[in-house]
């Protein structure tokens, strides 16, 4: 029996890290096997790509940026995600293919349909069973990032951030069968309960 594949998406500072940790710990307490992966990264190749992509001093073109992300994603999918799912392990991803559509497609204004096609090649057309979009206003994202040292993407300007958020919202409508949009401004413990109950409702916890 294949494992469930759950991805958390959203603009920077939306609360993905906390919700992933809550869900991982909850599933572990139920005796579930869980693999948490992040993008970019997760594999030796992916971690090297992550270092390059988020480095503040590098000037990376939009197309190069997209291809680096998808190269990391292809390796992660082939080496970790697909084998884990086949083995019945629940995979929780901190971002997946839709992040490139939102950030490089909408944010960088590359052709969205081309970004989707490149992604599908990289992930072997294996999308998450559930993509959870933690939605927060762009202004809140900026406030939440004020206390930390920013990487290259987190340092982008306000119009870029607004395009990314709008991209996510459009993706959630286009692929509504696998998307759930959650209010990232809510109490994080109540939000976790809603996410867990959603997984039960969709029968993803077998």
trRosetta pair geometry for C-beta under 8 A, 3 or more apart (Angstrom, degrees):
i j d omega theta_ij theta_ji phi_ij phi_ji
1 88 5.4 60 79 -107 76 106
1 206 6.3 -110 154 107 142 143
2 85 5.1 14 -165 164 96 86
2 86 6.4 -31 -112 -102 83 32
2 88 6.6 -150 -148 -92 14 51
3 33 7.5 -87 -105 82 137 97
3 84 6.3 -54 41 138 145 78
3 85 4.8 -127 51 -131 91 51
3 87 7.1 -1 -20 76 118 59
3 88 4.9 109 -57 178 87 26
3 89 4.5 -58 -53 73 163 31
3 90 4.7 -144 -177 -70 113 38
3 91 6.2 107 109 -10 125 79
4 90 4.9 4 54 -125 87 89
4 91 7.4 -154 96 35 50 64
4 129 5.4 -88 -158 42 76 147
4 130 7.5 2 178 14 109 106
4 199 7.4 87 155 -153 166 108
4 204 4.0 85 -123 180 146 96
4 205 6.9 -48 -11 -73 151 44
4 206 7.4 146 -40 10 105 91
5 81 7.1 60 -123 -171 121 108
5 85 5.8 -14 -61 -98 109 127
5 90 7.8 -169 -73 -159 33 54
5 91 4.9 -1 -116 63 71 107
5 93 7.4 17 -175 -9 83 112
5 126 7.3 111 -15 159 179 100
5 127 7.9 153 104 123 134 39
5 128 4.6 -142 123 -134 96 62
5 129 4.9 123 55 -1 76 89
5 130 7.7 162 92 29 57 64
6 23 7.5 -107 101 151 151 155
6 90 7.1 8 8 180 107 96
6 91 7.1 172 31 91 63 58
6 92 5.2 -15 73 -111 100 69
6 93 7.1 -179 93 22 48 74
6 128 6.0 84 -126 -165 16 122
6 129 6.7 -43 -72 59 59 91
6 130 5.0 -9 -117 68 79 99
6 131 7.9 166 -162 -87 51 31
6 132 6.8 18 -177 -8 97 109
6 199 7.2 -28 -88 -102 143 116
6 204 7.0 93 -65 157 110 152
7 92 7.7 154 -92 -164 32 47
7 93 4.3 -22 -110 66 81 108
7 95 6.9 22 -170 -172 105 9
7 96 4.1 -75 -122 2 146 123
7 98 7.3 136 117 25 146 111
7 128 4.0 -127 -2 -55 105 156
7 130 7.4 -177 31 95 65 53
7 131 4.8 -14 69 -114 103 74
7 132 7.1 -177 91 24 50 70
8 16 4.3 143 130 -141 129 100
8 19 6.1 153 -120 87 147 119
8 20 5.7 -113 5 -66 151 99
8 92 7.2 24 -12 -179 102 91
8 93 7.0 -170 23 89 67 57
8 94 5.9 -18 59 -116 106 49
8 95 7.2 -45 82 -47 66 43
8 131 8.0 161 -91 -162 16 57
8 132 5.2 -25 -110 69 64 102
8 134 6.6 13 -170 -11 97 111
9 16 7.6 76 -48 -95 3 129
9 95 6.2 91 -105 -111 67 59
9 96 7.4 -77 -72 31 101 75
9 98 5.5 -26 -105 86 152 123
9 99 6.2 -157 -129 -70 98 82
9 102 7.3 135 -175 -10 121 151
9 131 5.7 13 -2 -180 124 101
9 132 6.9 163 25 80 73 47
9 133 5.0 -31 78 -100 100 69
9 134 7.4 173 82 19 46 71
9 168 6.2 176 137 -134 119 118
10 14 3.3 -82 134 52 137 167
10 15 7.5 -12 85 44 158 69
10 16 5.9 -178 43 -54 114 107
10 133 5.7 132 -74 -164 82 60
10 134 4.0 -46 -56 61 156 79
10 135 6.4 -144 -123 -75 106 37
10 136 7.0 62 -176 12 124 89
10 168 6.6 81 -111 -147 40 164
10 184 6.3 105 -151 -61 155 148
11 14 5.5 115 60 -47 60 114
11 136 6.8 -117 56 57 106 88
11 138 6.8 -53 128 -105 171 67
11 141 4.9 -46 117 -99 120 151
11 161 6.2 75 -153 -162 137 87
11 164 5.6 115 -102 108 100 118
11 165 5.2 -29 -45 -78 134 87
11 168 7.1 -123 -42 -6 80 147
12 141 5.6 95 77 -169 70 113
12 144 8.0 -173 128 84 74 110
12 145 6.0 35 128 -73 115 132
12 153 7.2 160 -55 115 135 98
12 154 5.0 159 -156 -111 169 88
12 161 7.8 -79 31 -124 100 107
13 136 7.0 -93 105 69 89 147
13 140 7.1 -171 119 125 124 73
13 141 4.3 143 58 -146 124 63
13 142 7.7 -143 27 -24 163 17
13 143 7.8 145 167 67 154 60
13 144 3.5 137 -166 84 125 127
13 145 5.0 -97 -64 -48 131 88
14 134 4.1 137 148 100 117 108
14 135 7.1 -18 -142 -91 127 9
14 136 5.0 -174 -120 8 77 114
14 141 6.8 -17 -61 -99 70 97
14 184 4.5 -76 -171 -131 82 165
15 18 5.2 -48 -170 40 79 113
15 19 5.8 72 134 -19 91 106
15 134 5.3 -129 61 165 95 154
15 136 7.5 111 -2 -37 103 133
15 184 5.0 171 23 -157 122 104
15 188 6.2 -153 -161 -110 134 109
15 191 7.5 33 128 98 148 162
16 19 6.0 -70 -149 44 30 105
16 20 5.9 29 160 -22 70 110
16 94 5.7 115 144 -140 128 87
16 95 7.6 24 -170 -41 167 77
16 134 6.0 -164 -69 25 70 139
17 20 5.9 -57 -147 35 26 111
17 21 6.4 23 157 -16 62 108
17 94 7.0 33 -88 -124 62 133
18 21 5.9 -60 -151 37 29 109
18 22 6.3 30 153 -19 66 107
18 188 5.4 -31 129 -163 143 142
19 22 5.6 -49 -144 36 34 113
19 23 6.2 30 158 -16 65 108
19 132 7.5 -127 134 112 146 143
19 134 6.6 179 3 -71 153 142
19 188 7.1 -131 -69 -160 79 95
19 191 6.6 -71 -98 118 115 115
19 192 6.1 -170 -129 -91 75 81
19 195 6.3 101 -165 -16 116 167
20 23 5.9 -59 -146 40 28 107
20 24 6.1 31 156 -21 65 108
20 36 6.1 104 170 -139 116 125
20 92 5.6 147 -145 146 92 130
20 94 5.7 -29 -69 -78 162 96
21 24 5.7 -52 -142 36 29 112
21 25 6.3 24 160 -14 64 108
22 25 6.1 -64 -151 40 25 106
22 26 6.2 25 154 -21 64 111
22 188 7.5 180 -40 155 149 98
22 189 7.8 -177 -124 -114 147 54
22 192 4.2 -79 139 -121 152 138
22 195 7.9 101 94 61 121 134
23 26 5.5 -53 -143 36 32 113
23 27 6.2 27 159 -16 66 107
23 92 6.2 153 99 -113 125 152
23 192 6.9 -156 -59 -147 73 94
23 195 6.4 -74 -81 117 118 131
23 196 6.9 -175 -114 -78 82 84
24 27 6.1 -62 -149 39 26 106
24 28 6.3 28 154 -19 64 108
24 34 5.3 164 -140 131 77 154
24 36 5.5 -26 -91 -57 136 129
24 92 6.2 -121 -73 35 90 154
25 28 5.6 -52 -146 36 32 114
25 29 6.4 35 154 -23 64 104
26 29 5.8 -55 -154 32 30 112
26 30 6.8 20 150 -11 62 108
26 192 7.4 161 -38 171 143 115
26 196 5.9 -83 144 -102 163 130
27 30 5.7 -61 -153 40 36 108
27 32 4.0 -65 175 62 92 130
27 34 4.9 106 97 -63 132 132
27 90 6.0 -105 -172 67 155 152
27 205 7.4 -143 -117 -123 97 112
28 31 7.7 59 -178 -63 33 14
28 32 6.6 -90 -76 59 28 75
28 34 6.1 -82 -62 15 81 128
30 205 7.5 4 114 -172 159 128
32 90 5.5 11 162 6 123 132
32 205 7.0 -74 -84 -148 146 92
33 87 8.0 -68 104 118 148 103
33 88 7.0 74 53 107 126 83
33 89 4.6 -77 114 -119 111 81
33 90 6.6 149 87 19 58 79
34 89 6.8 157 -103 -176 14 88
34 90 5.0 -29 -107 73 70 100
34 91 7.8 150 -161 -92 57 24
34 92 6.3 6 -170 -1 105 111
35 80 6.8 -173 165 170 144 105
35 81 7.8 -173 102 -106 136 52
35 84 4.6 -63 12 -146 154 157
35 89 5.2 54 -10 144 108 130
35 90 7.2 174 25 86 69 48
35 91 5.0 -21 70 -109 101 71
35 92 7.2 175 87 26 49 68
36 91 7.9 152 -90 -161 26 53
36 92 4.9 -22 -107 71 73 101
36 93 7.8 165 -159 -86 52 28
36 94 7.1 43 179 -22 93 99
37 41 7.7 179 -179 93 75 81
37 42 4.2 29 -157 -114 99 134
37 76 6.0 128 177 -169 142 122
37 80 6.0 136 -89 112 138 142
37 81 6.6 -76 6 -73 160 94
37 91 6.6 -5 6 -167 111 100
37 92 7.5 163 24 84 65 50
37 93 5.2 -20 69 -111 94 73
37 94 7.0 -148 100 23 46 78
38 41 4.8 3 87 65 93 120
38 42 5.8 177 50 -58 57 92
38 93 7.4 151 -95 -163 27 60
38 94 4.1 -11 -114 59 78 119
38 95 6.9 49 -163 38 59 95
39 42 7.1 -18 -76 -15 55 121
39 46 7.7 -82 -122 -167 56 127
39 69 7.3 61 173 -160 109 91
39 72 6.7 133 -146 115 80 120
39 73 6.2 24 -129 -88 125 88
39 76 6.9 -112 -92 12 89 170
39 93 6.8 29 -17 -179 108 103
39 94 6.5 -168 20 91 71 70
39 95 4.1 -113 54 91 112 106
39 96 6.3 147 -16 -92 149 35
39 99 6.3 160 95 44 135 151
40 46 5.4 -158 169 -171 80 87
40 49 5.1 -97 160 104 142 106
40 50 4.3 -172 92 -82 98 80
40 53 5.7 90 25 28 145 151
40 68 7.4 -26 -96 135 160 88
40 69 5.7 -123 -72 -126 117 64
40 72 3.9 33 -150 112 106 167
40 73 7.3 -85 -114 -49 79 71
41 46 4.5 122 -151 132 14 107
41 47 4.9 53 -136 -85 82 62
41 49 7.7 -152 -72 66 46 89
41 50 4.4 16 -68 -49 90 146
41 72 6.8 12 -25 -175 25 131
41 76 7.6 61 89 -83 36 130
42 46 4.8 -2 48 79 73 157
42 47 7.4 -174 29 -50 29 80
42 72 7.7 115 37 171 97 96
42 76 4.5 58 78 -118 139 113
42 80 6.0 -117 157 27 118 158
43 46 4.2 91 46 8 78 107
43 47 6.9 -147 83 -9 38 84
43 72 7.6 177 44 -159 101 71
43 75 5.0 -122 54 133 153 113
43 76 5.6 -153 -11 -86 111 64
43 79 5.3 75 -100 70 139 149
43 80 6.5 -153 -68 -22 101 120
44 47 6.0 -54 -146 33 27 109
44 48 6.8 27 154 -16 60 104
45 48 5.9 -59 -157 35 33 110
45 49 6.4 30 150 -17 68 107
45 71 7.7 -103 149 140 120 96
45 72 6.8 -170 119 -115 89 64
45 75 4.8 -98 74 -170 132 173
46 49 5.5 -54 -147 38 35 112
46 50 6.2 43 151 -27 66 102
46 72 4.1 98 -125 -156 81 95
46 73 8.0 101 -113 -54 116 30
46 75 5.6 -160 -51 80 94 123
46 76 5.4 55 -71 -59 150 101
47 50 5.3 -44 -146 29 35 119
47 51 6.8 41 153 -22 62 98
48 51 5.8 -49 -156 28 34 113
48 52 6.8 30 149 -14 63 104
49 52 5.7 -57 -153 38 36 111
49 53 6.0 31 154 -19 71 111
49 68 5.4 170 -161 179 109 94
49 69 7.7 158 153 -88 128 31
49 71 6.3 -176 -105 87 152 105
49 72 4.2 -146 78 -71 151 115
50 53 5.8 -58 -140 39 28 108
50 54 6.0 0 172 3 66 115
50 72 6.9 103 -50 -124 75 154
51 54 6.9 -72 -139 47 18 92
51 55 6.3 39 159 -51 59 105
52 55 6.0 -48 -154 2 25 119
52 58 6.6 8 -172 3 66 175
52 60 7.7 107 150 -81 90 139
52 68 6.6 -119 94 -160 123 146
53 60 7.0 -40 -127 4 55 175
53 65 6.7 103 -134 -141 96 79
53 68 5.6 174 -78 119 108 135
53 69 6.8 91 -113 -70 152 78
53 72 7.9 -66 -21 -21 142 147
53 152 7.1 -142 148 49 54 133
53 153 7.8 4 150 -30 95 113
54 151 4.0 -29 -169 -172 102 135
54 152 5.4 -171 -155 17 39 98
54 153 6.8 -62 -114 6 76 95
55 58 4.6 64 87 -1 111 113
55 151 7.9 -21 -48 -159 13 92
55 152 6.4 20 71 -39 32 127
56 151 6.8 -137 -64 -157 83 46
56 152 5.4 -176 -99 -75 47 80
56 155 7.1 66 -123 -3 98 153
58 152 7.3 -45 56 -87 87 151
60 64 5.3 -130 -173 92 84 117
60 65 4.9 106 131 -70 117 91
60 68 7.3 -48 -165 6 140 146
60 152 7.7 58 25 158 118 159
61 64 4.4 86 60 12 87 108
61 65 6.7 -148 93 -12 41 87
62 65 5.6 -53 -148 32 29 115
62 66 6.6 30 154 -19 63 103
62 104 6.4 138 -174 -151 86 88
62 108 4.1 151 -139 179 119 137
62 109 7.8 -47 -147 57 160 66
62 110 5.7 178 148 -58 123 111
63 66 5.7 -50 -150 34 34 113
63 67 6.4 26 155 -14 66 107
63 110 6.9 135 -83 -110 67 134
64 67 5.9 -60 -147 41 31 106
64 68 6.2 33 155 -21 66 107
65 68 5.9 -56 -148 35 28 111
65 69 6.5 27 155 -16 63 106
65 104 6.1 -177 103 -104 106 116
65 108 7.0 166 69 -72 136 159
66 69 5.9 -60 -154 36 29 110
66 70 6.3 17 157 -10 67 110
66 100 6.1 97 -140 -164 79 113
66 104 4.2 125 -89 -174 96 159
66 108 7.5 -129 -53 56 105 153
66 110 6.2 -28 -57 16 148 173
66 115 6.4 -106 -146 -118 134 94
66 118 6.9 59 153 95 115 158
67 70 5.8 -56 -141 43 33 106
67 71 6.1 41 155 -26 65 103
67 118 7.6 -89 -96 -175 66 143
68 71 5.7 -50 -146 31 30 113
68 72 6.7 29 155 -15 62 103
69 72 5.9 -59 -155 37 31 109
69 73 6.2 28 150 -19 66 111
69 99 7.6 -134 -174 99 139 103
69 100 5.1 162 113 -94 141 114
69 104 6.9 -156 30 -31 147 139
70 73 5.2 -51 -141 40 38 116
70 74 6.1 46 155 -27 68 100
70 100 6.3 46 -64 -100 87 166
70 118 5.5 -64 -103 143 168 106
70 119 6.2 -123 -114 -94 114 54
70 121 7.9 45 175 74 131 92
70 122 4.3 -133 -174 -66 93 155
71 74 5.8 -48 -146 30 29 112
71 75 6.7 27 155 -14 61 105
71 122 7.5 -106 -72 -124 23 122
72 75 6.0 -60 -155 37 31 109
72 76 6.2 29 151 -19 66 110
73 76 5.6 -56 -144 39 31 112
73 77 6.1 33 157 -22 66 107
73 96 7.2 108 -137 -162 117 60
73 97 6.5 108 -170 -86 152 69
73 100 7.4 -78 -28 -30 153 134
73 119 7.3 -25 105 -138 156 75
73 122 4.9 56 93 146 107 133
73 123 6.2 -46 149 -68 112 89
74 77 5.9 -54 -147 35 27 111
74 78 6.3 15 161 -9 63 111
74 121 7.7 -20 -97 117 119 74
74 122 3.9 -101 -70 -154 90 81
74 123 7.2 -113 -96 -61 56 42
75 78 6.2 -62 -143 43 26 102
75 79 5.6 3 169 -1 66 121
76 79 6.5 -64 -127 47 19 96
76 80 5.6 -41 -168 39 59 113
76 81 6.1 52 140 -18 77 109
77 80 7.6 -62 -100 55 6 71
77 81 4.8 -43 -131 45 46 125
77 82 5.9 54 166 -25 68 101
77 122 6.7 129 12 144 142 72
77 123 4.9 -176 -94 -130 158 59
77 124 6.2 175 143 14 136 100
77 126 6.5 148 -157 56 120 120
78 81 7.9 27 -3 43 17 86
78 82 6.3 -9 -123 22 29 127
78 124 7.4 108 -78 -22 81 128
79 83 7.4 -42 160 7 28 123
80 83 6.6 -82 -154 44 18 102
80 84 6.0 11 165 -18 63 118
80 91 8.0 130 134 -124 91 127
81 84 5.9 -64 -148 37 25 109
81 85 6.3 21 160 -17 65 109
81 91 5.4 80 -138 -149 79 164
81 93 7.4 7 -105 -73 126 121
81 126 7.2 162 122 105 123 137
82 85 5.9 -55 -143 37 30 110
82 86 6.3 31 158 -20 64 108
82 124 7.0 16 -76 51 139 142
82 126 6.5 148 -89 12 95 172
83 86 5.7 -58 -148 37 31 113
83 87 6.3 23 156 -14 66 111
84 87 5.8 -65 -150 42 30 107
84 89 4.1 -73 -178 67 87 126
84 91 5.2 109 101 -71 132 110
85 88 7.8 66 -180 -56 31 14
85 89 6.7 -88 -74 60 28 75
85 91 5.9 -53 -66 -8 87 126
85 126 7.7 -172 32 -176 164 140
90 204 8.0 94 -126 150 112 96
90 205 7.7 4 -91 -111 143 67
93 96 4.5 54 119 -60 150 105
93 128 6.8 -128 32 -83 124 123
95 98 7.9 -133 -159 66 67 75
95 99 4.1 20 -163 -46 109 150
96 99 6.5 137 58 -1 26 101
96 123 7.4 69 174 -104 104 145
96 127 7.8 129 121 -148 137 59
96 128 5.9 141 40 -37 160 113
96 131 7.4 -117 46 -110 118 105
97 100 6.2 -54 -170 29 48 106
97 101 7.0 42 142 -14 73 104
97 119 4.2 103 -158 -174 112 128
97 120 7.7 70 -154 -66 152 47
97 122 7.3 159 -107 75 104 113
97 123 5.3 -67 -66 -26 129 149
97 127 6.6 -83 36 -112 136 78
98 101 5.2 -52 -152 37 49 114
98 102 6.0 45 151 -18 75 105
98 131 6.1 67 2 -150 149 152
98 168 7.2 86 151 -118 117 73
98 171 5.4 121 -152 169 119 159
98 175 7.9 -124 -94 41 128 148
99 102 5.7 -56 -146 41 32 109
99 103 5.8 8 164 0 70 115
100 103 6.2 -61 -126 51 27 94
100 104 4.9 -15 -170 25 70 117
100 105 6.8 80 134 -16 62 95
100 115 5.8 -166 130 -177 98 112
100 118 7.9 -100 130 87 146 110
100 119 5.8 173 65 -83 132 117
101 104 7.3 -40 -89 57 12 80
101 105 4.3 -11 -162 14 49 141
101 106 7.0 47 145 -9 62 93
101 112 6.2 59 -157 -152 91 85
101 115 5.1 147 -104 115 63 127
101 116 5.9 40 -97 -74 120 77
101 119 6.8 -46 -49 -29 95 154
101 167 6.4 -177 126 169 78 120
101 171 6.1 113 102 -87 134 135
102 105 6.7 21 -29 50 10 98
102 106 5.4 -30 -154 35 40 118
102 107 6.5 47 139 -21 57 104
102 164 5.0 67 158 -158 95 74
102 167 4.0 153 -131 103 64 124
102 168 4.9 25 -113 -61 135 77
102 171 6.6 -75 -68 -11 94 141
103 106 7.4 5 -46 57 9 81
103 107 4.5 -21 -159 21 40 141
103 108 6.9 40 143 -12 58 96
103 153 6.7 -9 -154 -148 135 133
103 164 5.5 20 -94 -118 58 115
103 167 7.7 -156 -38 72 30 154
104 107 6.4 -15 -58 57 16 98
104 108 4.7 -17 -150 26 48 127
104 110 5.3 -10 151 25 83 130
104 115 5.8 164 94 -121 105 135
105 108 7.2 52 0 51 9 84
105 109 7.8 35 163 -111 34 13
105 110 5.5 -81 -109 68 42 85
105 111 7.3 -50 -136 103 84 24
105 112 4.1 77 -171 -109 125 69
105 115 4.1 -119 -74 28 107 160
105 116 7.6 40 -85 -38 149 76
105 167 6.3 140 86 -144 99 139
106 109 7.2 8 -175 -79 23 49
106 112 6.8 37 -57 -91 69 111
106 163 4.8 -177 150 156 90 90
106 164 5.9 145 93 -99 112 36
106 166 6.4 -165 -175 80 142 85
106 167 2.8 -145 5 -73 160 130
106 170 7.5 148 -84 38 140 128
107 156 7.2 18 -172 159 122 168
107 160 5.1 50 -160 -169 92 83
107 161 7.9 29 -120 -78 107 23
107 163 5.1 145 -101 94 45 111
107 164 4.4 18 -73 -70 109 91
107 167 6.7 -80 -34 -3 71 148
108 160 7.9 29 -69 -137 47 105
109 163 7.3 -50 -62 -177 84 158
110 114 6.8 -97 151 72 99 113
110 115 5.7 107 101 -57 115 114
111 114 4.1 61 89 13 110 113
111 115 6.7 175 91 -15 57 84
112 115 5.6 -56 -150 34 34 113
112 116 6.4 35 153 -20 67 104
112 167 7.8 -169 -111 -137 122 108
113 116 5.6 -50 -150 34 35 114
113 117 6.5 34 153 -19 65 104
114 117 5.7 -53 -148 36 34 110
114 118 6.4 35 154 -18 66 104
115 118 5.9 -54 -148 37 31 110
115 119 6.3 35 152 -21 63 108
116 119 5.6 -56 -151 36 30 115
116 120 6.4 31 154 -23 65 105
117 120 5.7 -51 -147 31 32 112
117 121 6.9 34 153 -17 62 100
118 121 5.9 -55 -158 33 33 111
118 122 6.5 30 148 -18 66 108
119 122 5.6 -61 -150 38 34 111
119 123 6.0 2 164 3 72 112
120 123 6.4 -64 -132 50 27 91
120 124 8.0 -68 171 107 55 2
120 125 5.0 28 -165 -86 91 72
121 124 7.8 17 -178 -74 26 39
123 126 5.3 -128 153 51 92 73
123 127 7.0 80 122 -73 144 50
127 131 7.6 -53 172 -44 101 116
127 175 7.8 -120 179 -165 157 146
127 178 6.3 60 129 139 125 174
128 131 5.0 123 67 -64 132 77
128 178 6.4 138 88 171 79 125
129 178 6.7 -150 168 -140 25 103
129 202 7.6 147 145 140 107 132
129 204 5.9 149 114 -118 139 119
130 178 6.1 -153 -107 -172 33 72
130 179 7.9 133 -161 -104 57 18
130 180 6.4 2 -169 2 102 112
130 198 7.5 142 -161 132 151 113
130 199 7.2 -139 31 -100 166 75
130 202 6.3 117 -75 91 131 166
130 204 6.2 -61 -11 -71 130 159
131 172 7.7 -141 99 -103 114 77
131 175 7.3 39 35 106 136 126
131 178 5.5 59 9 130 94 94
131 179 5.1 -30 71 -103 99 67
131 180 7.4 169 84 24 51 66
132 179 7.9 147 -91 -159 24 56
132 180 5.3 -19 -112 68 68 99
132 182 6.1 2 -173 2 96 121
132 195 6.3 29 -129 -128 154 112
132 198 7.8 124 -99 88 114 151
133 168 5.5 146 -141 169 129 114
133 169 7.7 150 158 -85 158 49
133 171 7.9 149 -77 82 140 103
133 172 5.2 -72 3 -79 154 130
133 179 6.2 10 -8 -164 113 104
133 180 7.0 -176 25 87 75 45
133 181 4.8 -23 70 -110 112 67
133 182 6.8 163 81 24 54 69
134 182 5.5 -27 -105 73 59 100
134 184 3.9 84 168 -81 90 113
134 191 7.8 57 -123 -179 107 141
135 165 7.4 97 -144 -156 86 98
135 168 7.2 177 -98 112 91 129
135 169 7.1 69 -115 -81 132 93
135 181 5.6 14 -15 -169 128 98
135 182 6.9 162 16 74 81 42
135 183 6.5 -45 65 -110 90 39
135 184 5.6 -175 65 0 31 102
136 140 4.6 -102 163 83 113 131
136 141 5.8 140 95 -56 114 81
136 144 7.8 28 124 -6 160 140
136 184 4.0 -74 -51 76 97 123
136 185 5.8 130 -117 -55 89 81
137 140 4.6 96 62 4 84 102
137 141 7.2 -140 100 -7 47 84
137 165 8.0 33 -148 -141 30 163
137 185 7.8 30 3 -63 88 125
138 141 5.3 -49 -154 30 39 118
138 142 6.7 39 151 -19 67 100
138 158 6.6 99 146 -153 138 78
138 161 4.7 119 -144 126 117 117
138 162 5.3 -46 -56 -79 158 70
138 165 5.7 -114 -66 -18 95 148
139 142 5.8 -51 -154 33 35 112
139 143 6.6 36 149 -19 64 105
140 143 5.4 -52 -148 36 37 114
140 144 6.2 33 155 -18 68 106
140 184 7.9 161 109 98 142 109
140 185 6.7 -87 -130 -92 170 100
141 144 6.0 -59 -148 37 28 108
141 145 6.4 17 157 -13 64 112
141 161 6.4 -173 82 -168 144 133
141 165 8.0 -146 -20 -69 147 123
142 145 6.0 -66 -148 41 29 105
142 146 6.9 53 151 -53 62 90
142 158 7.7 -15 -66 -98 138 87
142 161 7.5 45 -57 179 95 177
143 146 5.8 -32 -160 -11 34 118
144 147 7.8 -59 176 20 37 98
145 148 5.9 -78 -162 46 59 100
145 150 6.2 56 169 -92 119 104
145 154 5.8 -176 -150 -174 145 117
150 154 4.0 -143 -157 100 94 114
150 155 4.6 128 126 -66 130 83
151 154 5.0 85 47 16 69 108
151 155 7.0 -135 93 -13 31 96
152 155 6.1 -65 -155 31 24 111
153 156 5.9 -20 -168 -19 46 113
156 160 4.0 -81 155 85 124 148
156 161 6.2 156 95 -49 104 80
157 160 5.3 100 60 9 67 104
157 161 7.3 -131 106 -4 37 93
158 161 5.7 -57 -147 37 34 112
158 162 6.3 33 157 -20 68 106
159 162 5.7 -55 -146 37 33 111
159 163 6.4 34 156 -20 66 104
160 163 5.8 -57 -152 34 30 110
160 164 6.5 31 152 -20 65 105
161 164 5.7 -53 -150 33 32 112
161 165 6.5 31 154 -17 65 104
162 165 5.8 -52 -147 36 33 109
162 166 6.3 32 155 -16 65 108
163 166 5.7 -57 -146 41 31 110
163 167 6.2 39 152 -26 65 105
164 167 5.5 -53 -150 32 30 116
164 168 6.7 32 153 -18 63 101
165 168 5.8 -53 -154 33 34 111
165 169 6.6 30 151 -16 65 106
166 169 5.7 -55 -149 38 35 111
166 170 6.3 34 153 -18 67 105
167 170 5.8 -57 -148 38 30 108
167 171 6.3 32 154 -20 65 106
168 171 5.6 -55 -148 36 31 112
168 172 6.4 33 154 -23 65 104
169 172 5.7 -50 -148 31 32 113
169 173 6.8 28 153 -14 62 103
169 181 7.5 49 -120 -111 69 141
170 173 5.8 -56 -153 37 35 108
170 174 6.2 32 152 -18 69 109
171 174 5.6 -57 -140 40 33 110
171 175 5.9 -13 173 23 70 107
171 179 7.1 152 124 -86 78 147
172 175 7.0 -69 -128 60 21 77
172 176 6.7 61 158 -94 57 65
172 179 4.2 179 -141 161 71 154
172 181 5.0 61 -172 -62 157 110
173 176 5.9 -3 -153 -60 30 103
173 179 8.0 -61 -34 63 21 153
175 178 5.4 -33 155 46 103 97
175 179 5.4 106 97 -27 82 113
176 179 5.5 -73 -126 46 33 106
180 198 5.8 66 -134 -170 170 154
182 186 7.6 -85 166 25 91 126
182 191 6.1 104 164 -154 130 102
182 194 6.7 148 -129 102 122 129
182 195 6.7 -21 -79 -75 162 93
183 186 4.8 85 96 -24 102 106
183 191 7.5 -130 75 -105 69 111
184 191 7.4 58 -120 -128 40 156
186 190 5.7 -97 153 81 115 113
186 191 4.8 139 86 -64 113 103
187 190 4.3 67 76 16 104 110
187 191 6.5 -175 87 -14 50 88
188 191 5.3 -52 -143 37 34 118
188 192 6.5 42 155 -25 64 99
189 192 5.7 -45 -151 29 33 113
189 193 6.9 35 150 -18 61 100
190 193 5.7 -51 -154 32 36 113
190 194 6.6 35 150 -18 66 104
191 194 5.7 -55 -152 36 34 111
191 195 6.4 34 151 -20 66 105
192 195 5.6 -55 -149 36 34 112
192 196 6.2 32 155 -18 68 106
193 196 5.8 -54 -145 37 31 110
193 197 6.2 28 156 -16 65 108
194 197 5.8 -55 -144 40 30 109
194 198 6.3 37 152 -26 63 105
195 198 5.6 -52 -151 30 31 115
195 199 6.8 33 151 -20 63 100
196 199 5.8 -52 -156 31 34 112
196 200 6.8 34 148 -16 64 103
197 200 5.5 -51 -151 36 39 114
197 201 6.2 42 150 -23 68 105
198 201 5.5 -52 -145 35 33 114
198 202 6.2 18 159 -6 67 109
199 202 6.1 -62 -142 47 28 100
199 204 4.7 -85 -161 58 79 113
199 205 5.3 71 140 -31 109 106
200 203 7.5 26 178 -77 33 37
200 204 7.9 -81 -60 40 19 75
200 205 6.0 -31 -89 30 59 123
203 206 7.1 44 168 -68 77 88
